[in-house]
Amino acid sequence: TIDAYVLLQLDNEHPFRTATVKKNYNPKWNETFTFTILPEARDSKLKLTVMDWDNTTADDFVGQVEIKDLWDMSPAQGGGRIDASMPLLRLDGNPVVGEDKKPSMLHITLECKAEAR
């Protein structure tokens, strides 16, 4: 099993981190994070990196998902929502495969809202 957590990073900003879900191949986080996407950052991308926490050594990279074209989902563009399972990818772009020989998936719900004033 793994002790999984996710790093969420918008472009080069400091990443957010989920809680660590220990000893689980099918972790669920159900956490909410807020990012601000500015009009001048139309090419923004959100990277979600799944890591395996280790007590005695460096944490291990498991896989990542990148969501691009976030500006297209912005309220200025009519808003948008993603509710989908996306394959985790290795650094070489190939899918991460689980012990069951199936691609490992990360389910994401992403909603773009107007900033409260």
Long-range contacts (C-beta under 8 A, 24 or more apart in sequence): 1-25, 2-27, 2-52, 2-62, 3-52, 3-53, 3-54, 4-50, 4-51, 4-52, 4-53, 4-62, 5-50, 5-51, 5-53, 6-48, 6-49, 6-50, 6-51, 6-106, 7-47, 7-48, 7-49, 7-51, 8-33, 8-35, 8-46, 8-47, 8-48, 9-46, 9-47, 9-49, 10-35, 10-37, 10-44, 10-45, 10-46, 10-70, 11-41, 11-44, 11-45, 15-49, 20-53, 22-53, 25-98, 25-99, 36-115, 37-70, 37-71, 37-74, 37-112, 39-71, 39-76, 41-71, 42-71, 43-68, 43-71, 44-70, 44-71, 45-69, 45-70, 46-70, 46-110, 48-106, 48-108, 50-88, 50-106, 61-91, 62-88, 62-96, 62-104, 63-88, 63-89, 63-90, 63-95, 63-96, 63-104, 63-106, 64-88, 64-89, 64-91, 65-89, 65-106, 65-108, 67-108, 67-110, 70-112, 73-110, 73-112, 74-112, 75-112, 75-113, 75-114, 79-112, 79-113, 79-114, 80-111, 80-112, 81-109, 81-110, 81-111, 81-112, 82-108, 82-109, 82-110, 82-111, 83-108, 83-109, 83-110, 84-108
